[in-house]
């Protein structure tokens, strides 16, 4: 169901164990890597004779890959120049081994600091081997200048990055503060998690994942801590039978709605029905139930009291329906009034389960952080970065800087699956790998899209999916609906309800 996405540290462990315990020399792994890059270039340029190629070789193993590649390119009759960042006699290990072979093949080399890049004729191909996946933090000034030069020289030229575009963080996919803009990135064995992040999209180009000889036994014994979702996740879909009736297809209760926000629970209900729920009931203050029901005959309503906002006295008449329902969604359009926040506080202490906490329920939860550790383990939290920042007590920028770390932290604190929504949605649960949806679809960036997702999650919980399975399936399915809508509305313009309507039709994509 998933694609392994190791962190740079985990990939480094695979390399080390392959060399030290399995016995494959690092020089062979580097040779294999360089040959795979050579194959990628040859597939694009069948005839490399007389092609002008400049390779930037950093001080680490990426530099070694560049040295090894220069030898293969030279044997293909290309004219190569390697610009290296350190003195040649300072290279060691596998990099020094392949440097020596490149020298024997008469590859031209020059120290990068001694070369006038402004006077360099624009080459046909540029190979970026400056920095590997171990880079994090901020680039030194000299590396920033070299990366700027690569990007300048690479305009209308083919730029290939080895393993990861230099300057990109292998964990977060964010530049620090700039990175090489590659046309193609050749990474090895598995894609590092940062390469799958939407933030990396403008830099990675065509991502090629090539094997270099890491044994499967090493990867199985030391599995990646993150995985990318793929179509096999649809195998988690609850089964349907011709003998089903509406009571067996899951009854979902949605708690939400407030003045001006009556569409949110209706959209959640529509998302639930379109993803397979047999019955959906929206509980809301009696004064606004008519607005929610209007135009949605398929959604049942439960009017509570005669007011228009959620207050603590509405909990008691709600409890019976909570017990009768198979799952609950709380939050869409709920409102942020002080009495509403208190209602959510009491609701959490009541501990119904399984429950999806969305939107304004997350706002209320952030007002009582001590309740985060009292949530039932069958709960799912669905914050976007702003809501996540409020839950964690930081800024949205802090969340964006390291989304994997933040979503894991909240999952550990709550003990529940947490979905960090947005381009490249992340799903974390305690004692579980991190899951990433690489989807970045502008058609999902519309008000009400998250309400539809919350209804999908509730529907799957009501049909006995586990919270983590429901989270992974709903996020991927939601993405498929967005992709289908993109074909109909390539310049946006779709409505949130159309995301829900697309759900039953998009599963064959």
Backbone torsions as a table, in degrees:
resi	resn	phi	psi	omega
1	UNK	NA	-10.7	-171.0
2	UNK	-141.9	163.3	178.8
3	UNK	-111.0	122.7	179.4
4	UNK	-60.0	134.4	177.9
5	UNK	-129.3	80.5	-178.2
6	UNK	-67.0	152.8	168.8
7	UNK	-75.0	163.4	175.8
8	UNK	-56.3	-36.1	180.0
9	UNK	-66.3	-39.9	179.3
10	UNK	-68.4	-38.2	176.0
11	UNK	-64.7	-38.3	176.8
12	UNK	-62.0	-37.4	177.4
13	UNK	-66.2	-42.0	177.0
14	UNK	-58.7	-44.6	178.4
15	UNK	-59.0	-48.4	-174.9
16	UNK	-64.3	-44.1	-179.5
17	UNK	-67.3	-34.3	177.2
18	UNK	-62.8	-39.5	-178.3
19	UNK	-77.9	-50.3	-170.4
20	UNK	-81.3	-37.7	-173.8
21	UNK	-104.5	-38.1	180.0
22	UNK	-83.3	-27.7	173.9
23	UNK	94.1	12.8	175.8
24	UNK	-87.5	119.1	-177.1
25	UNK	-61.3	146.7	177.6
26	UNK	-61.2	-30.8	178.1
27	UNK	-61.4	-34.0	178.8
28	UNK	-72.1	-42.0	177.4
29	UNK	-59.6	-40.7	180.0
30	UNK	-68.7	-38.3	176.4
31	UNK	-62.8	-44.1	178.8
32	UNK	-61.8	-41.8	179.8
33	UNK	-62.2	-44.6	-177.9
34	UNK	-66.7	-36.2	178.0
35	UNK	-66.4	-37.6	178.3
36	UNK	-64.9	-40.7	176.5
37	UNK	-62.8	-42.5	179.3
38	UNK	-59.1	-41.5	178.9
39	UNK	-62.0	-40.7	179.7
40	UNK	-62.5	-44.8	-179.7
41	UNK	-66.3	-41.0	-179.8
42	UNK	-65.2	-31.9	178.7
43	UNK	-66.5	-28.8	179.6
44	UNK	-88.5	-39.9	-178.4
45	UNK	-122.3	94.0	-175.3
46	UNK	-63.5	-33.3	179.8
47	UNK	-113.6	107.5	179.9
48	UNK	-96.6	1.5	-177.4
49	UNK	-61.2	128.7	179.4
50	UNK	71.6	5.5	175.8
51	UNK	-68.7	136.6	176.8
52	UNK	-90.9	119.0	-175.3
53	UNK	-127.5	128.7	175.0
54	UNK	-111.5	128.5	179.3
55	UNK	-114.9	129.0	175.8
56	UNK	-98.0	119.0	-175.2
57	UNK	-112.7	116.4	177.6
58	UNK	-79.7	-169.5	-172.8
59	UNK	-87.1	-10.9	-176.1
60	UNK	-106.3	-152.5	-177.2
61	UNK	-67.0	-27.1	175.0
62	UNK	-61.6	-37.7	174.0
63	UNK	-62.6	-39.8	176.6
64	UNK	-61.9	-41.2	175.7
65	UNK	-59.9	-40.5	179.6
66	UNK	-64.8	-41.9	177.2
67	UNK	-60.4	-46.5	-178.8
68	UNK	-63.9	-41.4	179.9
69	UNK	-64.4	-37.5	-178.8
70	UNK	-60.0	-33.7	179.1
71	UNK	-66.6	-44.3	179.5
72	UNK	-65.6	-40.3	179.7
73	UNK	-65.8	-38.7	177.9
74	UNK	-64.3	-38.7	177.7
75	UNK	-68.4	-19.7	174.5
76	UNK	-89.2	12.5	175.7
77	UNK	75.5	13.5	175.1
78	UNK	-77.3	155.9	175.6
79	UNK	-97.4	110.2	-171.9
80	UNK	-110.1	144.8	170.4
81	UNK	-132.2	123.1	176.9
82	UNK	-102.0	122.6	174.9
83	UNK	-103.4	111.3	-172.5
84	UNK	-106.5	149.6	-172.5
85	UNK	-88.5	-16.3	-179.2
86	UNK	-129.2	165.4	177.1
87	UNK	-60.1	143.9	-175.3
88	UNK	-61.0	-34.0	-178.6
89	UNK	-78.2	-1.3	178.0
90	UNK	-92.9	-11.1	177.5
91	UNK	-73.8	148.3	-178.2
92	UNK	-140.2	172.3	175.7
93	UNK	61.0	-140.4	-176.6
94	UNK	-62.5	-37.1	180.0
95	UNK	-62.3	-42.3	179.1
96	UNK	-65.6	-37.2	178.8
97	UNK	-58.9	-49.3	-177.0
98	UNK	-77.4	-25.7	171.2
99	UNK	-61.3	-43.8	179.7
100	UNK	-62.2	-41.4	178.4
101	UNK	-66.1	-38.2	178.9
102	UNK	-65.1	-38.7	177.7
103	UNK	-63.5	-39.3	177.9
104	UNK	-66.1	-22.5	177.6
105	UNK	-91.7	8.9	176.7
106	UNK	62.9	35.5	175.0
107	UNK	-72.7	131.9	177.3
108	UNK	-71.6	136.8	-178.9
109	UNK	-138.8	149.5	176.5
110	UNK	-154.4	143.8	176.9
111	UNK	-64.9	130.7	-175.2
112	UNK	-62.0	-38.6	-178.2
113	UNK	-67.7	-18.6	-179.4
114	UNK	-98.1	1.5	-174.4
115	UNK	-104.8	136.9	178.0
116	UNK	-88.2	97.6	-177.3
117	UNK	-66.5	-25.4	178.5
118	UNK	-66.1	-24.9	-179.5
119	UNK	-94.9	3.6	-178.6
120	UNK	-79.4	123.4	173.7
121	UNK	-63.0	141.9	-176.1
122	UNK	-64.4	119.7	-177.7
123	UNK	-76.9	168.5	175.9
124	UNK	-74.5	-37.4	-176.7
125	UNK	-135.5	137.8	174.5
126	UNK	-119.7	130.3	177.5
127	UNK	-111.4	122.2	-179.3
128	UNK	-96.8	106.8	175.4
129	UNK	-125.7	34.5	-175.7
130	UNK	-73.8	-54.9	-173.7
131	UNK	-130.8	145.2	179.4
132	UNK	-100.1	-162.3	-176.9
133	UNK	-73.3	-10.1	179.0
134	UNK	-75.7	-7.8	-178.9
135	UNK	-70.1	138.1	171.4
136	UNK	-152.6	167.2	179.6
137	UNK	84.2	-144.7	-177.2
138	UNK	-111.2	142.4	-180.0
139	UNK	-69.2	143.8	169.4
140	UNK	-65.0	158.6	-176.3
141	UNK	-60.7	-39.5	-178.8
142	UNK	-66.2	-38.7	178.0
143	UNK	-67.4	-35.6	176.4
144	UNK	-60.9	-41.7	179.8
145	UNK	-66.4	-40.8	179.3
146	UNK	-65.2	-40.3	179.6
147	UNK	-66.9	-39.8	175.4
148	UNK	-59.6	-40.4	179.8
149	UNK	-65.8	-41.8	177.9
150	UNK	-60.7	-44.9	-179.2
151	UNK	-65.9	-34.5	178.2
152	UNK	-70.4	-47.0	-180.0
153	UNK	-67.9	-26.8	-174.6
154	UNK	-82.5	-2.6	177.6
155	UNK	-62.6	122.8	-177.9
156	UNK	62.6	22.9	173.2
157	UNK	-127.3	163.6	-179.4
158	UNK	-86.9	119.5	179.2
159	UNK	-113.2	123.9	178.9
160	UNK	-117.4	127.8	176.8
161	UNK	-102.6	138.2	178.3
162	UNK	-87.6	118.3	175.7
163	UNK	73.2	-49.4	178.6
164	UNK	-161.7	143.2	176.0
165	UNK	-58.6	130.3	-177.1
166	UNK	-59.2	134.0	-178.1
167	UNK	99.3	-9.9	-179.2
168	UNK	-92.9	137.5	178.0
169	UNK	-79.5	124.5	-176.1
170	UNK	-69.9	-15.5	177.4
171	UNK	-94.1	-39.1	-173.0
172	UNK	-106.6	-18.1	-177.1
173	UNK	74.7	12.8	-177.2
174	UNK	-101.3	142.8	177.5
175	UNK	-75.4	156.8	-176.5
176	UNK	-129.9	73.7	-5.7
177	UNK	-92.9	-0.5	177.4
178	UNK	-135.3	167.3	-178.5
179	UNK	-153.2	163.1	176.1
180	UNK	-64.5	135.1	175.1
181	UNK	-96.6	96.5	-174.1
182	UNK	-90.1	150.5	169.8
183	UNK	-83.4	-25.5	-179.2
184	UNK	-150.6	138.7	173.3
185	UNK	-122.4	125.3	176.4
186	UNK	-104.6	112.3	179.2
187	UNK	-112.4	164.9	-165.7
188	UNK	-117.9	134.0	174.4
189	UNK	73.4	-60.8	174.1
190	UNK	-145.0	154.1	177.4
191	UNK	-74.0	130.3	174.2
192	UNK	-66.8	151.1	-172.0
193	UNK	-57.6	-36.8	-178.8
194	UNK	-61.4	-29.5	-179.5
195	UNK	-70.2	-20.9	-180.0
196	UNK	-90.4	-11.8	-179.5
197	UNK	-69.8	139.5	179.9
198	UNK	-57.6	-30.3	179.9
199	UNK	-60.8	-24.0	-177.9
200	UNK	-84.9	-10.9	-171.4
201	UNK	-57.4	-37.3	-177.9
202	UNK	-73.6	-9.0	-175.0
203	UNK	-113.3	-30.4	-170.5
204	UNK	-77.9	-37.7	-174.3
205	UNK	68.6	-144.5	179.1
206	UNK	-73.4	114.2	-177.7
207	UNK	-88.8	120.4	177.8
208	UNK	-112.9	120.5	177.9
209	UNK	-103.3	117.9	-175.9
210	UNK	-122.5	138.9	178.7
211	UNK	-81.1	146.5	-178.8
212	UNK	-128.5	5.3	175.6
213	UNK	111.9	12.3	174.6
214	UNK	-69.0	121.7	-176.4
215	UNK	-64.1	143.8	177.2
216	UNK	-60.0	-32.8	-179.3
217	UNK	-63.3	-34.3	177.5
218	UNK	-67.0	-42.6	-178.8
219	UNK	-69.5	-37.9	179.0
220	UNK	-66.9	-38.7	-178.9
221	UNK	-74.1	-19.7	-177.8
222	UNK	-135.2	68.9	-172.1
223	UNK	-65.8	154.1	176.7
224	UNK	-64.2	152.5	179.4
225	UNK	-91.9	-0.7	179.0
226	UNK	-141.8	150.1	-178.5
227	UNK	-140.6	146.2	174.5
228	UNK	-94.5	137.4	-179.4
229	UNK	-75.9	141.1	173.6
230	UNK	-134.1	-174.0	-172.1
231	UNK	-61.2	-21.4	-178.9
232	UNK	-66.0	-16.4	177.5
233	UNK	-63.8	-21.5	178.4
234	UNK	-65.8	-14.9	174.3
235	UNK	-65.5	-12.9	176.9
236	UNK	-82.0	-4.0	-177.2
237	UNK	-58.2	128.4	176.4
238	UNK	-57.1	141.0	-177.6
239	UNK	-72.1	152.0	176.8
240	UNK	-118.4	144.8	-177.6
241	UNK	-132.0	147.3	175.7
242	UNK	-65.1	-13.2	179.5
243	UNK	-92.9	-0.7	-179.9
244	UNK	-65.2	148.7	165.4
245	UNK	-127.2	171.4	-171.2
246	UNK	-58.7	-30.7	179.8
247	UNK	-72.1	-25.6	179.7
248	UNK	-88.1	-11.1	-177.3
249	UNK	-92.7	10.5	173.9
250	UNK	95.3	125.9	176.6
251	UNK	-108.2	116.5	-177.7
252	UNK	-105.8	134.6	174.1
253	UNK	-105.9	126.2	177.3
254	UNK	-112.0	126.2	-178.9
255	UNK	-109.9	112.3	-177.5
256	UNK	-178.1	-171.8	179.1
257	UNK	94.3	138.3	175.7
258	UNK	-162.6	170.2	-177.2
259	UNK	-53.6	126.4	-179.7
260	UNK	83.5	-6.6	-176.6
261	UNK	-128.9	35.4	-178.5
262	UNK	-78.4	-17.5	179.2
263	UNK	-72.7	-27.2	-174.8
264	UNK	-62.1	-52.0	178.9
265	UNK	-65.7	-30.8	177.0
266	UNK	-64.6	-41.8	178.1
267	UNK	-66.1	-37.6	175.8
268	UNK	-62.2	-41.9	177.8
269	UNK	-63.1	-41.3	178.5
270	UNK	-64.2	-41.0	176.5
271	UNK	-60.6	-38.2	179.4
272	UNK	-67.7	-44.8	-179.4
273	UNK	-65.7	-42.9	-179.1
274	UNK	-70.2	-17.5	176.5
275	UNK	-101.6	10.8	166.3
276	UNK	116.6	-0.8	179.6
277	UNK	-63.2	141.8	176.4
278	UNK	-80.1	-35.7	-178.1
279	UNK	-140.2	139.5	176.2
280	UNK	-134.7	128.2	175.8
281	UNK	-121.5	130.1	173.5
282	UNK	-101.9	119.5	173.9
283	UNK	-93.8	131.6	-177.5
284	UNK	-153.9	160.4	173.6
285	UNK	-54.6	138.8	-173.2
286	UNK	-57.1	-29.2	-176.5
287	UNK	-71.1	-13.3	-179.4
288	UNK	-122.4	-0.3	-176.8
289	UNK	-59.9	-35.4	179.8
290	UNK	-61.1	-37.2	178.7
291	UNK	-65.9	-38.2	-179.4
292	UNK	-69.4	-41.7	-176.7
293	UNK	-70.7	-30.5	-173.4
294	UNK	-59.0	122.5	177.7
295	UNK	84.1	-1.0	-178.6
296	UNK	-128.7	71.4	-176.7
297	UNK	-64.9	-19.5	-178.3
298	UNK	-77.8	-16.1	-176.7
299	UNK	-100.6	125.9	175.2
300	UNK	-83.3	155.3	177.7
301	UNK	-126.7	152.2	175.5
302	UNK	-124.8	96.3	179.4
303	UNK	-71.2	133.8	179.8
304	UNK	-120.7	117.2	179.9
305	UNK	68.0	-163.8	-178.6
306	UNK	-122.6	1.7	-178.1
307	UNK	-84.1	-167.5	-178.0
308	UNK	-122.1	-6.7	178.9
309	UNK	-126.1	160.9	-179.8
310	UNK	-78.1	128.6	178.0
311	UNK	-132.8	163.8	-175.1
312	UNK	-59.0	-29.0	-176.8
313	UNK	-73.9	-6.3	178.0
314	UNK	-85.2	-8.1	-176.3
315	UNK	-70.4	-45.2	-176.4
316	UNK	-58.7	-48.5	178.7
317	UNK	-68.7	-11.8	179.9
318	UNK	-86.4	-23.9	-169.5
319	UNK	-60.2	-39.8	-178.0
320	UNK	-60.1	-42.5	179.7
321	UNK	-67.6	-35.1	177.0
322	UNK	-58.9	-45.2	-178.9
323	UNK	-68.9	-29.0	-179.0
324	UNK	-80.7	-16.3	-176.4
325	UNK	-89.9	155.7	178.8
326	UNK	-85.3	-23.5	177.6
327	UNK	-160.4	165.3	-175.7
328	UNK	-134.4	141.1	167.1
329	UNK	-117.4	126.1	179.2
330	UNK	-124.0	129.6	173.9
331	UNK	135.2	-34.5	-175.4
332	UNK	-60.6	115.9	179.1
333	UNK	66.7	18.2	-173.3
334	UNK	-64.2	-32.7	-176.5
335	UNK	95.6	165.6	-176.5
336	UNK	-124.2	25.9	177.5
337	UNK	-65.0	150.6	179.6
338	UNK	-54.3	-41.6	179.3
339	UNK	-65.2	-31.7	179.0
340	UNK	-70.3	-41.0	176.0
341	UNK	-59.5	-41.7	178.7
342	UNK	-66.1	-36.3	176.5
343	UNK	-59.4	-46.1	-180.0
344	UNK	-63.3	-39.8	177.1
345	UNK	-55.1	-49.3	-178.3
346	UNK	-69.6	-34.5	178.9
347	UNK	-62.9	-43.8	-179.6
348	UNK	-64.7	-41.2	178.1
349	UNK	-63.7	-31.1	176.1
350	UNK	-67.2	-28.1	172.7
351	UNK	57.5	55.6	169.2
352	UNK	-72.5	154.4	178.5
353	UNK	-157.0	157.4	-7.8
354	UNK	-76.5	147.1	-172.7
355	UNK	-138.1	139.7	172.1
356	UNK	-100.1	124.0	176.2
357	UNK	-102.8	117.1	-172.1
358	UNK	-133.6	157.4	166.9
359	UNK	51.5	-119.7	-172.7
360	UNK	-68.1	-20.6	173.6
361	UNK	-66.0	-32.9	177.0
362	UNK	-71.5	-34.9	174.3
363	UNK	-60.6	-45.4	179.8
364	UNK	-65.4	-40.9	179.9
365	UNK	-61.1	-36.2	179.9
366	UNK	-66.3	-22.5	177.9
367	UNK	-76.7	-17.9	179.8
368	UNK	-129.3	67.7	-174.1
369	UNK	-58.2	-23.7	179.8
370	UNK	-65.6	-20.5	180.0
371	UNK	-78.1	-13.7	-178.3
372	UNK	-59.3	-32.0	-178.4
373	UNK	-88.1	3.0	179.7
374	UNK	-111.9	5.8	178.5
375	UNK	-69.1	142.0	173.8
376	UNK	-59.1	144.9	-177.0
377	UNK	-67.8	-14.2	178.0
378	UNK	-86.5	7.9	-179.6
379	UNK	-81.3	160.1	171.7
380	UNK	-131.7	133.4	175.0
381	UNK	-107.6	140.4	-173.4
382	UNK	-128.9	58.6	-177.9
383	UNK	-78.3	146.6	161.9
384	UNK	-88.0	173.5	-173.4
385	UNK	-54.7	-37.3	178.4
386	UNK	-65.8	-42.8	177.4
387	UNK	-67.7	-36.5	176.7
388	UNK	-62.1	-42.2	178.7
389	UNK	-61.1	-39.5	179.6
390	UNK	-66.5	-40.2	179.0
391	UNK	-65.9	-37.8	-174.0
392	UNK	-90.1	-12.3	179.8
393	UNK	75.0	41.1	179.3
394	UNK	-138.0	-169.1	177.9
395	UNK	-96.2	160.9	176.1
396	UNK	-60.5	-36.6	177.9
397	UNK	-61.9	-37.5	177.2
398	UNK	-61.8	-42.9	178.8
399	UNK	-62.8	-46.4	-177.2
400	UNK	-64.2	-29.3	-178.0
401	UNK	-66.8	-32.3	179.5
402	UNK	-150.1	76.1	-177.2
403	UNK	-63.3	-42.2	179.5
404	UNK	-58.3	-43.2	-178.4
405	UNK	-65.3	-41.1	-176.6
406	UNK	-69.0	-46.1	-177.4
407	UNK	-66.6	-34.5	175.8
408	UNK	-64.3	-40.0	-178.0
409	UNK	-64.3	-43.4	179.3
410	UNK	-66.7	-38.8	178.0
411	UNK	-62.3	-40.4	177.7
412	UNK	-66.5	-39.7	-178.2
413	UNK	-66.7	-42.2	-175.8
414	UNK	-87.4	-24.0	-174.9
415	UNK	76.2	13.7	-175.1
416	UNK	-125.6	159.2	169.7
417	UNK	-62.5	139.2	179.8
418	UNK	-127.7	131.4	177.7
419	UNK	-108.5	114.1	174.9
420	UNK	-92.4	102.6	-171.0
421	UNK	-77.1	160.4	178.6
422	UNK	129.5	179.3	174.8
423	UNK	-56.3	125.1	-175.4
424	UNK	74.4	51.6	-179.1
425	UNK	-56.7	137.6	179.6
426	UNK	-113.7	142.0	179.3
427	UNK	-126.5	123.6	179.6
428	UNK	-127.7	146.8	174.5
429	UNK	-143.8	151.7	178.8
430	UNK	-59.0	141.0	176.3
431	UNK	57.5	32.8	-179.6
432	UNK	-140.3	153.3	173.4
433	UNK	-62.2	163.0	172.4
434	UNK	-83.4	139.3	178.4
435	UNK	-116.8	139.0	-175.9
436	UNK	-125.6	128.5	168.8
437	UNK	-98.0	115.0	-176.2
438	UNK	-75.4	3.7	-176.8
439	UNK	-63.3	133.7	173.0
440	UNK	-139.5	90.9	-171.5
441	UNK	-123.6	118.1	-176.5
442	UNK	-64.9	-21.2	-179.8
443	UNK	-70.5	-15.1	175.9
444	UNK	-89.0	-11.1	-177.2
445	UNK	-86.6	70.4	-177.8
446	UNK	-145.4	144.2	179.6
447	UNK	-55.5	132.0	-178.0
448	UNK	98.8	-13.4	179.4
449	UNK	-60.6	-43.3	178.6
450	UNK	-66.6	-31.2	177.1
451	UNK	-65.4	-41.6	176.6
452	UNK	-60.2	-43.4	179.0
453	UNK	-61.7	-41.7	-179.9
454	UNK	-62.7	-38.3	176.6
455	UNK	-65.1	-38.4	176.5
456	UNK	-61.1	-45.5	179.8
457	UNK	-60.0	-45.9	179.0
458	UNK	-62.3	-40.1	178.6
459	UNK	-60.0	-44.6	-178.7
460	UNK	-68.7	-39.1	175.1
461	UNK	-62.2	-41.1	-179.2
462	UNK	-65.6	-21.0	178.9
463	UNK	-101.1	22.5	168.9
464	UNK	76.8	16.4	171.5
465	UNK	-71.6	147.5	175.5
466	UNK	-69.4	155.7	-179.3
467	UNK	-55.6	-42.2	-179.0
468	UNK	-69.4	-42.6	177.5
469	UNK	-62.8	-42.0	179.0
470	UNK	-60.9	-42.1	-179.5
471	UNK	-62.7	-48.5	-178.0
472	UNK	-64.6	-45.1	-177.7
473	UNK	-66.2	-46.7	-177.0
474	UNK	-63.6	-42.3	-179.0
475	UNK	-63.4	-44.5	-179.3
476	UNK	-68.2	-41.4	-179.4
477	UNK	-64.3	-43.5	176.8
478	UNK	-57.1	-41.2	178.0
479	UNK	-63.8	-42.5	178.5
480	UNK	-60.4	-39.7	178.1
481	UNK	-62.9	-41.1	177.8
482	UNK	-62.1	-40.7	179.5
483	UNK	-65.8	-38.1	177.5
484	UNK	-65.4	-41.0	178.6
485	UNK	-65.7	-30.6	178.6
486	UNK	-62.9	-32.2	177.0
487	UNK	-67.1	-34.2	-179.8
488	UNK	-84.8	-33.5	-176.0
489	UNK	-128.6	71.4	-174.9
490	UNK	-64.2	-19.1	178.5
491	UNK	-112.4	31.8	-179.4
492	UNK	69.3	-163.5	-179.5
493	UNK	101.7	-5.6	176.3
494	UNK	-75.4	159.5	178.2
495	UNK	-99.9	159.5	179.4
496	UNK	-61.3	-37.5	-179.2
497	UNK	-64.2	-26.4	178.4
498	UNK	-71.8	-25.2	172.2
499	UNK	-61.9	-45.6	178.3
500	UNK	-62.8	-45.1	-178.4
501	UNK	-63.2	-27.3	-178.5
502	UNK	-76.9	-17.8	-171.5
503	UNK	-58.0	-47.1	-178.0
504	UNK	-70.9	-17.8	-173.4
505	UNK	-99.1	-8.2	-170.5
506	UNK	-100.4	2.8	-172.3
507	UNK	-77.2	-8.0	177.3
508	UNK	-96.4	8.5	-179.1
509	UNK	-74.0	NA	NA
